[in-house]
Amino acid sequence: MPRLCPCLVVLLFAQALSAQDALGPKIAAVTEGPDYAHSRWGLLFVDAKSGEVVYAKNADLFFCPASVTKLFTCGAAMVAYGADHRFVTPLHRRGTVSKAGKLDGDLVLVAQGDVTFGGRRAADGTTAYRDNDHTYTDGLTPEAEVTDTDPLHAFKALAKQVKAAGITHVGGEVLIDARLFAPARGTGSGPAAVSPVMVNDNMIDLVITPGEAVGDPAKITVRPESAYLRGDILVRTGVKGSKVTMSEPGTDPAAYVLRGSIPLGSKPIVSAIAIERPAEFARTLLIEALRREGVRVDAALFQAPNAALPEGKADYEDLPVVASYQSEPLIDVLKITLKVSHNLYASTLPCLVGAKAGKTTLREGMLEEGKILKGLGLDMAAVSFGGGAGGSRADHVTPRSTVQLLQALKKRPDWPAFEACLPVLGVDGTLATVVPKTSAALGKVRAKSGTYFWDDEANGRTHLNSKALAGTMTTKSGRELVFAVFVNDVPLPKGVKPRREGLVLGKLAEIVYEAE
């Protein structure tokens, strides 16, 4: 086995100390200020080629990673399935079709875990997203946006195929088989129902646009349009510059009531209704799509199906497939998950990893993810996860284990595709506004951010449990670094938002960029 010359070892050690000494005071000026008297910092910057440690602080201590957890989740999913994997959702018929086109039986859609299900497919075939995803709407501010896509794209495609197969009348039931894995609950903000079938991120969007004059009813656009939403919605146009006011909205799409006011001239505001019964929602949308396509469906929209699902996989072998829908490649899902920090997709991915191995629960999926991470060479004693999104109390990693993950993924042929999924500093995703457009580091950092906070009721302020950033950087000198930065337990002054620490992490990235 070749050995390093002792003098070379000393030289490398001296270079590492020199880099640490040069960066240390600049980083300390940021991390050791009075705002962090009660906080903990963990940082590790490593040369991507040589593995030399450029800077380290508490690199082997546990930190809450918040949404940096999604790096581990998405990495494991890519290893399990491959970046180019596409989910194919079949629609089976059970029964015979007469010469007149009547199906004397049922249609059964078998969900395969396609989390976008065509709802983000743009006109040019790409998968669309917005930096401020609609799943993060608070219903009061105009930041959240919907994509210019059709949430019903997959259902329309399936309905056309059914009709093309010669079925013009469904005499039996329309069923959704969502047994690929057991239902679970996601962590983090946004819709939380984790299911093998998902439409429009398990949401109904209400896009609220002010009218042309004060007092006019606001225009309400519903996405997707469906009789599933039975609501009483009345929002008026308020005086220009007035505050948005909305009553506490209901949570049941079958009895939804909303009242409010939106100021004249305001940008549209997205409000959302979370779907808690995804299979029921999908069934309604499929029946409606079939009817719009001219296929008569006898099954009732608002009654539970009166037919049972096939007992198991073997039973489907004798049931012809009359239609199917193929998803975008998995890497597109990972891109959305990482770019906008999509909690529901990240919460679903461990279930899909488990399903790939024949498992049916979130817990089993997390165990399969652990096996994959161990296979990548991670020190599993230095990671702890309770879910895929970063909102579980069990979620903890070290800066070193996070860098280990990135180093392992960099060795894979699909790394360029994965790296392209990461938000770019000052350009897009969750890092779009972290540095000014004049920053020297603009576009030079690709990294996943994370934010996790609690309400400190006793002090009327926010307790920032975690602000995090991990990814890759090309420095001013052209040196490529892999890094992870965490700050935990920051008591924010009253009125200060977690965004402050996001800007601080952006500043640290700029410091390292300039110094190296």
C-alpha positions as CSV (number, residue, x, y, z in Angstrom):
1,M,0.0,0.0,0.0
2,P,1.5,3.4,-1.0
3,R,2.3,5.7,1.9
4,L,2.5,9.5,2.1
5,C,5.9,11.0,2.8
6,P,6.0,12.4,6.3
7,C,7.1,15.8,5.0
8,L,4.0,15.8,2.7
9,V,1.7,15.0,5.6
10,V,3.2,17.9,7.5
11,L,2.7,20.2,4.5
12,L,-0.9,19.2,4.0
13,F,-1.6,19.7,7.7
14,A,0.0,23.1,7.6
15,Q,-2.1,24.1,4.6
16,A,-5.2,23.0,6.4
17,L,-4.2,25.1,9.5
18,S,-3.5,28.0,7.2
19,A,-6.9,27.9,5.6
20,Q,-8.6,27.5,9.0
21,D,-6.6,30.4,10.4
22,A,-7.4,32.7,7.5
23,L,-11.1,32.0,7.6
24,G,-11.5,31.6,11.3
25,P,-11.7,35.3,12.3
26,K,-14.0,36.2,9.4
27,I,-16.4,33.4,10.2
28,A,-16.2,34.1,14.0
29,A,-17.1,37.7,13.4
30,V,-20.5,36.5,12.1
31,T,-21.1,33.4,14.3
32,E,-19.9,34.7,17.7
33,G,-22.0,37.9,17.8
34,P,-24.4,38.6,20.7
35,D,-27.4,37.2,18.7
36,Y,-25.9,33.7,19.1
37,A,-25.0,33.8,22.8
38,H,-27.3,30.9,23.5
39,S,-26.9,29.2,20.1
40,R,-24.8,26.4,18.6
41,W,-23.0,26.5,15.2
42,G,-21.8,23.6,13.2
43,L,-19.7,24.2,10.0
44,L,-17.7,22.0,7.7
45,F,-16.1,23.1,4.4
46,V,-14.1,20.5,2.5
47,D,-12.2,20.5,-0.7
48,A,-14.3,18.4,-3.1
49,K,-11.3,16.9,-4.9
50,S,-8.7,16.4,-2.2
51,G,-10.9,16.0,0.9
52,E,-8.9,18.7,2.7
53,V,-10.8,20.4,5.5
54,V,-10.9,24.1,4.7
55,Y,-12.8,25.0,7.9
56,A,-14.5,23.1,10.6
57,K,-16.4,23.9,13.8
58,N,-18.4,21.3,15.8
59,A,-18.3,19.1,12.7
60,D,-19.1,15.9,14.7
61,L,-21.9,17.2,16.9
62,F,-25.6,16.6,16.2
63,F,-27.7,19.4,14.8
64,C,-31.3,19.7,13.8
65,P,-31.0,19.9,10.0
66,A,-34.5,21.1,9.2
67,S,-35.1,20.7,5.4
68,V,-31.5,19.8,4.7
69,T,-33.0,16.4,5.6
70,K,-34.3,16.4,2.1
71,L,-30.8,15.9,0.7
72,F,-30.7,12.5,2.4
73,T,-34.3,11.7,1.4
74,C,-33.8,12.6,-2.3
75,G,-30.4,11.0,-2.5
76,A,-31.8,7.7,-1.2
77,A,-34.7,7.8,-3.6
78,M,-32.4,8.4,-6.5
79,V,-30.3,5.5,-5.5
80,A,-33.3,3.2,-5.1
81,Y,-35.0,4.1,-8.4
82,G,-32.6,5.8,-10.6
83,A,-32.9,9.4,-11.8
84,D,-34.7,8.5,-15.0
85,H,-37.4,6.2,-13.4
86,R,-40.9,6.9,-14.5
87,F,-44.0,5.8,-12.6
88,V,-46.7,4.2,-14.7
89,T,-50.3,4.3,-13.3
90,P,-52.6,1.7,-15.0
91,L,-56.4,1.8,-15.3
92,H,-57.8,-1.7,-15.4
93,R,-61.3,-2.8,-16.4
94,R,-63.1,-5.6,-14.6
95,G,-65.9,-7.0,-16.7
96,T,-66.8,-7.3,-20.4
97,V,-67.5,-4.6,-22.9
98,S,-70.5,-4.9,-25.2
99,K,-70.6,-4.1,-28.9
100,A,-72.4,-0.9,-27.9
101,G,-69.4,0.1,-25.7
102,K,-70.9,-0.5,-22.3
103,L,-68.6,-1.9,-19.7
104,D,-70.6,-4.3,-17.6
105,G,-68.2,-3.9,-14.6
106,D,-65.7,-1.5,-13.1
107,L,-62.8,0.7,-13.8
108,V,-59.9,0.4,-11.3
109,L,-57.1,3.0,-11.2
110,V,-54.1,1.5,-9.4
111,A,-52.0,4.3,-7.8
112,Q,-48.2,3.9,-8.1
113,G,-47.0,6.9,-6.1
114,D,-46.8,9.4,-9.0
115,V,-46.7,12.5,-6.8
116,T,-47.2,15.1,-9.6
117,F,-49.6,13.0,-11.7
118,G,-49.3,15.4,-14.6
119,G,-50.3,18.4,-12.6
120,R,-47.0,20.2,-13.2
121,R,-46.5,19.2,-16.8
122,A,-46.0,22.4,-18.8
123,A,-47.0,22.9,-22.4
124,D,-43.4,22.3,-23.5
125,G,-43.2,19.0,-21.7
126,T,-41.1,20.2,-18.8
127,T,-42.0,20.0,-15.1
128,A,-43.0,23.4,-13.8
129,Y,-42.5,24.9,-10.4
130,R,-42.5,28.3,-8.8
131,D,-39.9,29.5,-6.3
132,N,-42.7,30.3,-3.8
133,D,-44.7,27.1,-4.1
134,H,-48.5,27.1,-3.6
135,T,-48.2,24.5,-0.8
136,Y,-46.6,27.3,1.4
137,T,-49.5,29.7,1.1
138,D,-50.7,31.5,4.2
139,G,-53.9,32.7,2.4
140,L,-53.1,36.3,3.3
141,T,-50.0,37.3,1.3
142,P,-49.4,37.2,-2.5
143,E,-46.0,35.4,-2.4
144,A,-47.3,31.9,-3.1
145,E,-48.0,31.1,-6.8
146,V,-49.5,28.4,-8.8
147,T,-48.0,27.0,-12.0
148,D,-49.4,27.6,-15.4
149,T,-50.4,23.9,-15.8
150,D,-53.5,21.8,-15.7
151,P,-53.9,19.8,-12.5
152,L,-56.3,17.5,-14.4
153,H,-53.8,16.6,-17.2
154,A,-53.5,13.0,-16.2
155,F,-57.2,12.4,-15.8
156,K,-58.0,13.9,-19.2
157,A,-55.4,11.7,-20.8
158,L,-56.8,8.6,-19.1
159,A,-60.4,9.5,-20.1
160,K,-59.3,9.9,-23.7
161,Q,-57.7,6.5,-23.7
162,V,-60.8,4.9,-22.1
163,K,-63.0,6.2,-24.9
164,A,-60.4,5.2,-27.5
165,A,-60.5,1.7,-26.1
166,G,-64.2,1.5,-27.1
167,I,-65.8,2.2,-23.7
168,T,-68.6,4.7,-23.9
169,H,-70.5,3.6,-20.8
170,V,-69.3,2.4,-17.4
171,G,-72.1,0.5,-15.9
172,G,-70.3,-0.5,-12.7
173,E,-68.0,1.4,-10.3
174,V,-64.9,3.6,-10.6
175,L,-62.4,2.6,-8.0
176,I,-59.0,3.9,-6.8
177,D,-56.6,1.3,-5.4
178,A,-54.3,3.3,-3.1
179,R,-52.8,0.3,-1.3
180,L,-49.2,0.6,-2.6
181,F,-48.3,1.7,0.9
182,A,-50.3,2.6,4.1
183,P,-51.4,6.2,4.5
184,A,-49.0,8.4,6.6
185,R,-48.7,11.9,7.8
186,G,-46.1,14.3,6.4
187,T,-44.1,16.7,8.5
188,G,-43.7,20.5,8.0
189,S,-46.1,23.0,6.6
190,G,-48.5,22.4,3.8
191,P,-50.7,19.4,3.0
192,A,-49.9,16.4,5.2
193,A,-51.8,13.4,3.8
194,V,-49.2,11.0,2.4
195,S,-50.8,8.6,-0.1
196,P,-49.9,6.6,-3.2
197,V,-52.4,8.8,-5.1
198,M,-51.8,12.5,-5.2
199,V,-53.5,15.3,-7.2
200,N,-52.4,18.9,-7.2
201,D,-50.3,18.2,-4.1
202,N,-53.5,17.1,-2.3
203,M,-54.8,20.6,-2.4
204,I,-57.6,22.6,-4.0
205,D,-56.3,26.1,-4.8
206,L,-58.4,29.2,-4.7
207,V,-56.7,32.0,-6.6
208,I,-58.3,35.2,-5.4
209,T,-58.0,38.3,-7.6
210,P,-59.5,41.7,-6.6
211,G,-62.4,43.1,-8.7
212,E,-62.2,46.3,-10.7
213,A,-63.8,48.6,-8.1
214,V,-64.1,48.7,-4.3
215,G,-66.9,46.6,-3.2
216,D,-66.9,44.3,-6.2
217,P,-66.7,40.6,-5.6
218,A,-63.2,39.2,-6.0
219,K,-62.7,36.7,-8.9
220,I,-62.2,33.2,-7.5
221,T,-60.4,30.7,-9.7
222,V,-60.6,27.1,-8.4
223,R,-57.8,24.6,-9.3
224,P,-58.8,22.0,-10.1
225,E,-62.4,22.7,-10.9
226,S,-64.6,20.0,-9.4
227,A,-67.9,19.3,-7.7
228,Y,-65.8,17.8,-4.9
229,L,-65.6,21.4,-3.6
230,R,-69.0,22.4,-2.2
231,G,-68.4,25.7,-0.7
232,D,-69.7,29.2,0.0
233,I,-67.0,31.7,-0.8
234,L,-67.4,35.4,-0.8
235,V,-64.5,37.8,-0.9
236,R,-64.9,41.5,-1.6
237,T,-62.6,44.1,-3.1
238,G,-61.3,46.5,-0.4
239,V,-59.8,49.9,-0.5
240,K,-56.4,50.1,-2.2
241,G,-53.6,49.6,0.4
242,S,-56.0,48.0,2.9
243,K,-55.0,44.7,4.7
244,V,-56.1,41.4,3.4
245,T,-58.7,39.9,5.7
246,M,-59.9,36.3,5.6
247,S,-62.1,34.4,8.0
248,E,-60.7,31.2,9.4
249,P,-61.4,28.9,6.5
250,G,-63.0,25.5,6.9
251,T,-61.1,22.3,6.3
252,D,-63.9,20.1,4.7
253,P,-64.2,20.6,1.0
254,A,-67.8,19.4,1.2
255,A,-68.8,22.2,3.5
256,Y,-66.3,25.0,2.9
257,V,-67.0,28.6,3.9
258,L,-64.7,31.6,3.3
259,R,-65.3,35.3,3.8
260,G,-62.8,38.1,3.3
261,S,-61.5,41.2,1.6
262,I,-58.6,41.8,-0.8
263,P,-57.4,45.3,-1.6
264,L,-57.9,46.9,-4.9
265,G,-54.9,46.4,-7.2
266,S,-53.4,43.6,-5.2
267,K,-51.6,40.7,-6.8
268,P,-53.7,37.5,-6.7
269,I,-53.6,35.6,-3.4
270,V,-53.6,31.8,-3.3
271,S,-55.7,30.2,-0.6
272,A,-55.7,26.4,-0.2
273,I,-57.9,23.6,1.0
274,A,-56.0,20.5,2.0
275,I,-57.3,17.2,0.9
276,E,-57.4,14.6,3.7
277,R,-59.0,11.8,1.6
278,P,-56.8,11.7,-1.6
279,A,-58.3,8.5,-3.0
280,E,-61.8,9.9,-2.7
281,F,-60.7,13.1,-4.4
282,A,-59.1,11.2,-7.2
283,R,-62.2,9.1,-7.8
284,T,-64.3,12.2,-8.1
285,L,-61.9,13.8,-10.6
286,L,-61.7,10.6,-12.7
287,I,-65.4,10.2,-13.0
288,E,-65.8,13.9,-13.9
289,A,-63.0,13.5,-16.6
290,L,-64.7,10.5,-18.1
291,R,-68.1,12.3,-18.3
292,R,-66.5,15.4,-19.9
293,E,-65.0,13.0,-22.5
294,G,-68.4,11.7,-23.3
295,V,-68.2,8.5,-21.4
296,R,-71.4,7.8,-19.4
297,V,-70.6,6.7,-15.8
298,D,-73.4,5.3,-13.7
299,A,-71.4,5.5,-10.4
300,A,-72.3,8.3,-8.1
301,L,-69.9,11.1,-7.2
302,F,-70.8,11.5,-3.6
303,Q,-71.5,8.0,-2.5
304,A,-68.9,5.4,-1.4
305,P,-68.3,2.8,-4.1
306,N,-70.5,-0.3,-3.8
307,A,-67.8,-2.6,-5.2
308,A,-64.7,-4.1,-3.6
309,L,-61.2,-3.7,-4.9
310,P,-59.4,-6.8,-6.3
311,E,-57.8,-8.7,-3.4
312,G,-54.2,-8.5,-4.5
313,K,-51.7,-8.1,-7.3
314,A,-52.4,-11.5,-8.8
315,D,-56.0,-10.6,-9.4
316,Y,-54.9,-7.8,-11.7
317,E,-53.2,-10.1,-14.1
318,D,-56.5,-11.1,-15.6
319,L,-57.8,-7.5,-15.8
320,P,-57.0,-5.7,-19.1
321,V,-55.4,-2.3,-18.9
322,V,-57.5,0.1,-20.9
323,A,-55.4,3.2,-20.1
324,S,-52.3,4.3,-18.3
325,Y,-50.4,7.4,-17.4
326,Q,-46.6,7.7,-17.4
327,S,-45.0,10.3,-15.0
328,E,-42.1,12.6,-15.6
329,P,-38.7,11.2,-14.6
330,L,-38.0,10.9,-10.9
331,I,-35.3,13.6,-11.1
332,D,-38.0,16.1,-11.9
333,V,-39.7,15.3,-8.6
334,L,-36.4,15.6,-6.8
335,K,-35.8,19.0,-8.4
336,I,-39.1,20.3,-7.1
337,T,-38.6,18.8,-3.7
338,L,-35.2,20.4,-3.4
339,K,-35.7,23.7,-5.2
340,V,-38.9,24.7,-3.3
341,S,-38.4,22.4,-0.3
342,H,-41.6,20.5,-1.0
343,N,-42.6,18.9,2.3
344,L,-45.3,16.5,1.0
345,Y,-43.1,15.1,-1.8
346,A,-40.2,14.6,0.7
347,S,-42.5,12.9,3.2
348,T,-43.7,10.6,0.4
349,L,-40.3,9.5,-0.9
350,P,-39.4,7.2,2.0
351,C,-42.7,5.4,1.4
352,L,-41.8,4.9,-2.2
353,V,-38.3,3.7,-1.3
354,G,-40.0,1.1,0.9
355,A,-42.5,0.2,-1.8
356,K,-39.5,-0.5,-4.1
357,A,-38.4,-3.2,-1.6
358,G,-41.9,-4.5,-1.2
359,K,-42.6,-2.7,2.1
360,T,-45.8,-0.9,2.9
361,T,-45.3,1.5,5.8
362,L,-43.4,4.7,6.4
363,R,-41.4,3.1,9.2
364,E,-40.3,0.3,6.9
365,G,-39.5,2.8,4.2
366,M,-37.2,4.8,6.6
367,L,-35.4,1.5,7.4
368,E,-34.8,0.9,3.7
369,E,-33.6,4.5,3.4
370,G,-31.2,3.8,6.2
371,K,-29.8,0.8,4.4
372,I,-29.2,2.9,1.3
373,L,-27.4,5.6,3.2
374,K,-25.2,3.0,4.9
375,G,-24.4,1.6,1.5
376,L,-23.3,5.0,0.4
377,G,-20.7,4.9,3.2
378,L,-22.4,7.2,5.7
379,D,-21.7,6.9,9.4
380,M,-25.2,5.9,10.5
381,A,-24.4,6.7,14.2
382,A,-24.2,10.3,13.1
383,V,-27.7,10.6,11.5
384,S,-31.2,10.2,12.9
385,F,-34.4,10.6,10.9
386,G,-38.1,10.3,11.8
387,G,-39.4,11.2,8.3
388,G,-38.3,12.6,5.0
389,A,-39.1,16.3,5.1
390,G,-37.1,17.5,8.1
391,G,-39.9,18.3,10.5
392,S,-39.6,15.3,12.8
393,R,-38.2,15.8,16.3
394,A,-35.9,12.8,15.6
395,D,-34.2,14.5,12.7
396,H,-30.5,15.2,13.6
397,V,-27.3,15.0,11.6
398,T,-23.7,16.2,11.9
399,P,-22.0,18.5,9.5
400,R,-19.6,15.7,8.7
401,S,-22.3,13.1,7.9
402,T,-24.0,15.7,5.6
403,V,-20.7,16.3,3.8
404,Q,-20.2,12.5,3.6
405,L,-23.6,12.2,1.8
406,L,-22.6,14.9,-0.8
407,Q,-19.2,13.3,-1.3
408,A,-20.8,9.9,-1.9
409,L,-23.4,11.2,-4.3
410,K,-20.7,13.1,-6.2
411,K,-19.1,9.8,-7.1
412,R,-22.3,8.6,-8.9
413,P,-22.8,9.1,-12.6
414,D,-26.2,10.8,-11.9
415,W,-24.6,13.4,-9.7
416,P,-24.8,16.2,-12.3
417,A,-28.5,15.7,-12.5
418,F,-28.9,15.7,-8.8
419,E,-26.7,18.8,-8.3
420,A,-28.8,20.6,-10.9
421,C,-31.8,20.1,-8.5
422,L,-30.3,22.2,-5.8
423,P,-31.3,25.9,-5.4
424,V,-28.8,28.3,-6.7
425,L,-27.6,31.2,-4.5
426,G,-29.4,34.4,-5.5
427,V,-31.0,32.8,-8.6
428,D,-33.8,30.4,-7.8
429,G,-35.7,28.2,-5.4
430,T,-35.4,28.9,-1.7
431,L,-32.1,30.7,-2.2
432,A,-33.4,33.2,-4.8
433,T,-33.3,36.2,-2.5
434,V,-30.7,35.2,0.1
435,V,-28.0,37.5,-1.5
436,P,-28.3,40.6,-3.5
437,K,-28.0,40.4,-7.3
438,T,-24.7,42.3,-6.9
439,S,-23.1,39.5,-4.8
440,A,-19.8,38.1,-6.0
441,A,-21.1,34.7,-5.0
442,L,-24.2,34.9,-7.1
443,G,-24.8,31.6,-8.9
444,K,-21.6,30.1,-7.4
445,V,-23.4,28.1,-4.6
446,R,-25.8,25.2,-5.1
447,A,-27.3,24.2,-1.8
448,K,-30.3,23.0,0.1
449,S,-31.6,25.3,2.8
450,G,-33.5,24.5,5.9
451,T,-35.7,26.4,8.4
452,Y,-37.4,25.0,11.5
453,F,-38.9,27.2,14.2
454,W,-41.3,27.3,17.1
455,D,-43.4,30.0,18.7
456,D,-42.0,31.1,22.0
457,E,-45.3,32.0,23.7
458,A,-43.7,33.0,27.0
459,N,-41.7,35.8,25.3
460,G,-43.9,36.6,22.3
461,R,-41.2,35.8,19.9
462,T,-39.9,33.1,17.6
463,H,-37.4,30.4,18.7
464,L,-35.4,29.4,15.6
465,N,-34.7,25.8,16.2
466,S,-32.6,25.4,13.0
467,K,-31.3,27.3,10.0
468,A,-29.2,25.2,7.7
469,L,-27.5,25.2,4.4
470,A,-25.6,22.3,2.7
471,G,-24.3,21.8,-0.8
472,T,-21.5,22.7,-3.2
473,M,-19.6,25.9,-4.0
474,T,-17.1,27.1,-6.6
475,T,-15.0,29.7,-5.0
476,K,-13.4,32.9,-6.4
477,S,-10.2,31.0,-7.1
478,G,-12.1,28.2,-8.9
479,R,-11.8,25.8,-6.0
480,E,-14.8,23.4,-5.5
481,L,-16.0,22.9,-2.0
482,V,-18.6,20.6,-0.3
483,F,-20.0,22.1,2.8
484,A,-22.7,22.0,5.6
485,V,-23.6,24.8,7.9
486,F,-26.1,24.6,10.8
487,V,-27.1,27.1,13.5
488,N,-29.5,25.8,16.2
489,D,-31.5,27.4,19.0
490,V,-31.6,31.1,18.1
491,P,-34.0,33.1,20.1
492,L,-35.1,35.8,17.6
493,P,-36.0,39.3,18.9
494,K,-39.7,40.2,18.7
495,G,-40.8,40.9,15.1
496,V,-37.7,39.3,13.6
497,K,-38.3,36.5,11.2
498,P,-36.1,33.4,10.4
499,R,-35.2,35.0,7.1
500,R,-32.6,37.0,9.1
501,E,-30.5,33.9,9.6
502,G,-31.0,32.9,6.0
503,L,-29.3,36.1,5.0
504,V,-26.5,35.3,7.6
505,L,-25.9,32.0,6.0
506,G,-25.7,33.7,2.6
507,K,-23.1,36.0,4.1
508,L,-21.1,33.1,5.3
509,A,-21.2,31.6,1.8
510,E,-19.9,34.9,0.5
511,I,-17.0,35.0,3.0
512,V,-15.8,31.5,2.1
513,Y,-16.3,32.2,-1.6
514,E,-14.1,35.3,-1.4
515,A,-11.4,33.8,0.8
516,E,-10.9,30.6,-1.1
